[in-house]
Structures are given as structure tokens and as C-alpha cells.
Amino acid sequence: MEAESQKSDPPAQALPSAGVTPDVVPRRRRAGWLGEGARVLVFRAPRWEGLDARPLTLAVLVLASYLAAVLLQWSWAVEPARLQWTGFLSGWIDVALTGWLCWVVTRSARTGDGPRPSTATLMALLWSASLVSAMVEGLLHPGLSAALGPEAGWAASLQWSAWLVPMAWAGLVQIVLLWRVAQGGVARVAILLITPIPLVIGGYLAPTTYWITEPPPDAAAEVGLPLTDEVINTQSQLLATALAGLQAPRPGRINVYAATFAPYASEDVFMRESAVVARTMRERFGADGRLVELVANRATSSTLPWGTPANLRQTIQRMAAVMDREHDVLFLHLTSHGCADGKLANDTWPLQTEPMTPELLKRWLDEAGVRWRVISISACYSGSWIAPLAGDGTLVMTAADADHTSYGCGKRSELTFFGRAMYEEALRKTWSFTEAHAFSRKVIEVREQEAGKSDGFSNPQISEGAGVRGVLERLESELSGKHAE
């Protein structure tokens, strides 16, 4: 607190009446407003002494709050974004309602009965709390994104919570602060009735938007999957042709039937990884003629069937019908963002599809009667797929454990770290999935350290059933013998 005047001090928690001159209680430095805003944000009573909002105080707090909101929204943008200046023209009805409510509350407070801040001071406290809240969100959001992956891949309940909790908290903070000041029944009824209105308007009905997400100029503003008559007809033909073209198994050999599944249309890294895995399965495991690529991406909509759950299920059913289920192996590679709840993120807008889960995949494989399975999941938190899929006839490989993100799945990534190490490097030197996975773990750990991965080693996992181990050893022997000829 600044130097005190020679006059007597007011009580510690009371603000003098409006008639006291400014010299009696020094104005709190502007840095102190953030401290009082933080107190209000955790439902503590503000220290009214020295709080006297002047026009410059309000102007600084309002401008700082706008700047914080602009920067916060910019940090959330997942695409190149353009500043929308009209955003600064919205939200004023919220300010007007809150200002009017502050006026009603301060008018209800009687001199001598407790703190009676001015309307401007009460508004300034609310702005201060809002500014501190925005700063906290700005610090928390990158951490959540690093821990849980991109927000688009979060579970719906988590996305709702990330939006609803801050808004509900802000409402409670405002109600508690105004309730402390209000001393009349009418004012307190007004608090309960009016406080939710600006929150609902600003948070749900007409949220203030400062940034417009835009694709790069060379993308011709085209995002998502193209749902034209021509593309839809082509898609139905592509899947039918791919499934009808699956070749019968070669007798006396272990045949590999393979499918890739990339359901995230807005990031090309998954499309590229699907192509790399498919090429490796053709060239190294003889899957040419027995392979289907399922990729959700605008660039491949006229050449490859979309990566949708329905298409994956049909592919599994058809492959099971064609292959020799007693001897042949079905290989599946799934690549996308992963969620902490075990779901594989999907982005097929405007086509509505459900995320893949390990339980769903296992049910489809069981229904199709596939006996020998090799399943590869390249996604954050993919270790959670191990337990639901593991079994005597199954080998499951993942890019991470159940508690960590994988790496290399951003918009600027050419391939994920797992996809590159496993399918561009390791399986070019061996036909053993277990050896390739062990090699990839070591390579990925070094590369993640070099890249500065902040949330710990992704820790890729593997589980191999005793039954499938013998089948894969015979497959390795056949392939190595063939290449030695």
C-alpha cells in the first residue's frame, strides 16, 4: 500500500463513503487491480481500501482484456487465421447489462453498512477478474493440448467441459462479488436474474470472434470432404472395385491381406502415412492385390475409398471372406489423432461419422472370423488399444502408451515419428514386426529428445499372442527365403 495520509484510516475491509476525498485513501496501483481480480476469481473478498477506478483505470483494464481475448483466441486457432475487426464491435450488450447491474448493486448499498464502491470500481474489479481468468486459460490450454492432443480429438464431454467450466466459473465469480456489495432484496434478485444473460449471450448465443480460420490461399478455400454427386458416385464405385479386386490366396503360403485406415481429412500427414504403409506392405509383404487403402482426404476422394468406419467394416468382412482364415494374416494400420479415452479421432466433415474404438474393431474382426491379426495404431494414447485387442491370435503395435502423446502428427509433419521409423526404416530391413518395433522404440526416443518433446517419451507398446507368433515366424521365413532366391 502506498504512503498513508495524515488522516485516520478507514476500517480494513470497508471503503469510505463517496464523500471522502481521494487524498484520504490512496488509489491502488494498477498492478494491484490484477491482484484483487485474482482474489475475486477464487471467491475471496476484495480489499476495498485504495480501490478507486478512474477513467484511465477502466480504459487500461478494458484494453488489456480485449488484447488477452484476441491473443487467447489466436492461440486456439488450428489453421492460418485472419483477424476479424468486427469482433471488436460485438459484445457490448454484455458490457451494458453488466454495467447496469453494477449500478443497481452500488445504489442498493447504504453508507455505513459496509463497502460502497462506485459503479466504475465494481466494473473495474470484474474486468480485472476477467483479465486474470483469460491469462490462466492462456497458460492452461497449451498444456492440455500437449497432454491430450489437438482439441478436435478430445472426447465430446471434455470439449463441453472446456467451454462450460470457465463460463460457469465466471458467472459464479460475478454473482459472489455483486452479492457481497448488494444490500437490498431487489438488487440481489436482479443479480440472480441478470448475471446469466450476458454470459449466455457472449458464451453461447453470440460469442465474440476475433479470428476467422482460413485454409492456405492455394487450397482454394476448400476444406473437408467434397460431397458432390460425382464424388459420392465415385466413392461407391471405388470401394466396390477395391473389394471386388481382392485376389484369392496363393496356396501353400501365408498370404498377407492389408488395409490402411486414415479418417482425419484435414491433415495430410495421415494420408501420407497411409501411402507409406501401403507401399511397404506391397513391396515387402507381398500384399499387392490384397490391399485396400481407406483415406479420408479431399486430395484422394477420386482415387481412394474414404476412411470411414463403415468402409473399414466392409473391408474387413470382404477380406475375411476371400482369405484363408486358417493360415493367412490380416494386417490393419490405423493412423489419426488419438484421444485419452481411447477413441481414434475422425474428421470427415461434412460427412458425419463416429470415432473408432478398439472394442468396435475387435467386434468386427470377431464377427468376420479373422483368426490371425496384426494391428498397428499410430496415434496419441494408442497404448489403450492393447488390452481390448490382445489375444492369442493377435499382434498389436502402438505409437505410444496409454498415458502419452505420440509425435509428428502436426500439420507441418511429413510423417509421424512412428510411421517413419517403423514403415520407412525398420520394416525395410526385417520382416519381423517385433524386431521392427523394438528398433523403432529406440529411434523414436532419440528423435523425440532431439525435437524437444515436453510430455515425456511416447513409449510405443507391443503385445504378441503365442499363437500368432508362430504364424508370423513362418511368414518371415517364407519372405526371407523368397528374397534370398
Order of alpha helices (4+ residues) and beta strands (2+ residues): alpha-alpha-beta-alpha-alpha-alpha-alpha-alpha-beta-alpha-beta-alpha-beta-alpha-beta-alpha-beta-alpha-beta-alpha-beta-alpha
